[in-house]
Amino acid sequence: MAFNTNKSEYSLQTTQTNLTSILKSYQPTEREKAKSTVINRVRFEMPKQKGLLFAVKEVEESQNYAAIDEFVAFLTDNFLHDHEFLNIFHDALSLCNQLTAKYTPLVEALLALSWNKRSTEVVKAYSEFCLDILVAHNNYLSFAVRKLISLWIPSEPNKETSLNSEISNELQVIHQLLEKILNAIPMAFDAILDAIESLFPYYKRSSYISYIHNLLKLLEYKPIFTEYIIQLLMEKLAILDVNAPRHEIEDLESDDDNEESEAGEIYNEVIPRHEKAKKEEQSMNHPIAKTLDISMLAVFNFLKKRSSSESSEKETLSDSLKFLQILIKAFDAVILPIHNTHHVQFLIFYYCSLKQTLSQVFLASLWNKVTNPNCPALIRQASVGYLSSFLARSAFIHINIIKLYLKEMCDWCQQYIKGSELSRSNVSLKSNLVFYSVCQAIFYIIAFRSRDLTVDKKSILFLQSLQLTALVTSTYNPLRVCLPAVATAFAGVTRAYQLAYCHAILERNARRKLATIYANDTATPEEILDTFFPFDPYLLKVSGQRISPIYLQYQASDAEERSSHSLTPESIKASDRKRGHPETLGDHDVDDFLPDDKRQKLIDTKVDQPRHLS
């Protein structure tokens, strides 16, 4: 056979080929075709006289493992029909006591067979064999448990994350078998814990949500796992949280809002109302935030179900307090040391909203850390942040609780000032981190809850009793290190109700800062508290529906607004000003106490002269 020596002609004839690439990935339909091909191919079935019983007999009588190896290969390489499955497991069940460690390959091959998607008879046969073999020989326990837990992860990757938290029948039978194993073998507890942690899916996998649903299902029938599972869930949700930064979520959602606004008129005319509602309830654009959103909703549902009287009539307040202690322990170990998480901490926020007493226990836990000198300074500072943000944002907290902690914090600060006057300690931020954090918490709560704290004369008298003037005029000068938005908002409230005069201090601090810069000819680093408010607005759409009814947005008091208007160069009449109007929307209308560059993202139209929050 002669080849064509013409190079161009040869290449032309060989460019087309009917061969498919070996790197081509299978589609689900192609995978099903391949599976059916394997099922329908010619198989060499094991003769009855050389089945499982014969293979075990050969080992026991003549130490011949050839038949066992052949049978294991048969189980591994072939798809078993239901009648074959039942015959094999019927024989295996009768041999349970004989299947010691030397039969490990055989037992593992039997336990690895697919069973949960088969008929009821097959499920029963597998469950009986699995339970009996584990009771008789606990050396197979770890392998069997890992196989069962691995079935929580769907074999077919599903790109669409589902809001349905119902466990399918295929998963129900797995949980029923796990419950039987735990009841019969107490030492299975440790094996299940190890398997759960080691098999937890990667956070970018779609199976992440299914795995969380199954973990919560496990807690329903085995609450002994509660402490471990809750802490593990917080760890895994925190991983999602830190990989979905707030600014990325806001950027993607703002881009989506811009696209909707551009086509708004057409959309309103063409799209029916029910489709508009569906569009409003759409999931997050950020893929990791979408997974976090559905996962948070699943845990919210679990907390609600656990706390409701319908789920358990024996549920009492003491039981709720015990579960809260588990949540607080996980919170202290996982969430509190992490800086700048945005959503996972709302788990304890939501649970505390279910019963008033729970909030008081959580707040007491935070305050104990703040006042404990043996705690690290960063943990005490983080506790102050959670305490102040919880008091400011919780719609379910009674005003008397807020007043109680304001009084506690102010008294603590006054004692701190008196003690430092005797020891003549320095006033640097690093040396007095906790003190400055508590001062900012006081300013933040008063500014944020000013409407509730100034509702009547009695409330104003309470604020006057806090000795705010002595605090802001102390040698520590706490206003100089506070977040500017918090300082100006607090100054606006104190000026409006004549509680303290902070604007003169703010101006003096600004002049000193300028003098320092010009004297050194370079800008020195500012001493500003590295602060975050952990219960800032919740950005996740689906699970956020559980947070909205119990969450407060920032609203300045009327007197504060009038005071702030009198300070601006171009004063705006209160009667003409409408909250939210683009021409008059300023920084003090923005819900969050954020730096100017972030806060400005929430304002539709920028004003020429940005106003303070005061």
Buried (B, 14 or more C-beta within 10 A) or exposed (E): EEEEEEEEEEEEEEEEEEEEEEEEEEEEEEEEEEEEEEEEEEEEEBEEEBBBBBBBBBBEEEEEBEBBEEBBEBBEEBBBEEEBBBBBBEBBBBBBEBBEEEBBBBBBBBBBBEBBEBEEEBBBBBBBBBBBBBEEBBEBBBBBBBBBBEBBBBEEEEEEBEEEBEBBEBBEBBBEBBBBBBEEBEEBBEBBBBBBEEBBBEBEBBBBBBBBBBBBBBBBEBEEBBBBBBBBBBBBBBBBBBBBBBEBBBBBBEEEEEEEEEEEEEBEEEEEEEEEEEEEEEBBBBBBBBBBBBBBBBBBBBBBBBBEEEEEEEBEEEEBEEBBBBBBBBBBEBBBEBEEBBBBBBBBBBBBBBBEEBBBBBBEBBBEBBBEEEBEBBBBBBBBBBBBBBBBBBEBBEEEBBBBBBEBBBEBBBEBBEEBEEEEBEBEBEEBBBBBBBBBBBBBBBBBBBBBBBEEEEBBEBBBEBBBBEBBBBEBBBBBBBBBBBBBBBBBBBBBBEBBEBBEBBEEBEEEBEEEEEEEEEEEEEEBBEBBBBBBBBBBBBBBEBBEEBBBEBBBBEBBBBBBBEBEEEEBEEEEBEEEEEEBBBBBBBBBBBEEEEBBEBBEEEBEEEBBBB
